[in-house]
Amino acid sequence: MYVSRFRSLPYYGIIHSLSTLILVLLAASAFSQGTPDLYVVEIMAVPTVSSPGQNVDISWTVKNQGDGDAIEGWWDVVYWSTDNQWDDADSTIGSEYRSEPLGINASYTIAQQISVPAIPDGEYFIIVRTDDPNWSNSVSESDETNNVLIKQITVYVPDLTVTAINAPDIISTQEQQIELSWTVTNSGNGDVNAYWIDAAYFSTDNQWDPADTQLASSDHGETLLAGENYTVTQTIAIPQVPEGNYFIIVRTDDPNYSNSVYETDETNNVLVRPITVYVPDLTV
């Protein structure tokens, strides 16, 4: 008599196997079987930046224009570049991980705040790469060449300059105090958006050094637009010194205190004014 070598599955086993198969098929059918194609639709950012170090709002939009869903997670990465071609020298200034699937013709928009690097005046580029090959490259696409978009941006840099010092030319040792004022101008193309300190010194020569006596200081946190200036006026005491020729030195964004403003020229932050101190003849 013939006996089958295959044992029949119990009824509940057949039902369980069919249920599992159906769930697998439903899960597979939840996503299309075509090929996705991610591309960066647009980059939104201000066309000009008036001060390096400034925080700037940017956003970018990515769309799936393929005929299949993008299922795997991937990274979008934002770069700062000196030209309109990405290379390894470009600085990373933002990134975003996409963990959710992106269906056919679906899109998403990411908004972030980036910090503009300390760089000279000029034209620069923001580059966004979706499914960045350096970070993920996990989505198999019908076109891998359209995952990047570039936006040009112009950076203007400020330049603080001490343009005037006002003080008496001749000072008597009998004078307890004098009025001192100085003017600082932003002669650069960009705005100053930082905190900085000006300081005035009394010196025996026309070069600042740590031995010079500080006479006054003034701190600033306001925005100083390109072309604008301000004047500081203070009453100061002149040190008791022998009769002779001396110098008042004013330094803006003084390196001893701040040096926080990135400028086109760091060498013109100082101005020197000669003064003469004399001892009056008090003989009766």
Secondary structure, DSSP 4 states (H G I P E B T S, - for coil): ----SSPPPPHHHHHHHHHHHHHHHHHHHTS-SS---EEEEEEE--SEESSTT-EEEEEEEEEE-SSS-B-S-EEEEEEEESSSS--TTSEEEEEEEE-S-B-TT-EEEEEEEEE--S--SEEEEEEEEET-TTT------S-STTSEEEEEEEE----EEEEEEE--SEEETT-S-EEEEEEEEE-SSS-B-S-EEEEEEEESSSS--TTSEEEEEEEE-S-B-TT-EEEEEEEE------SEEEEEEEETT-TTT------S-STTSEEEEEEEEE------
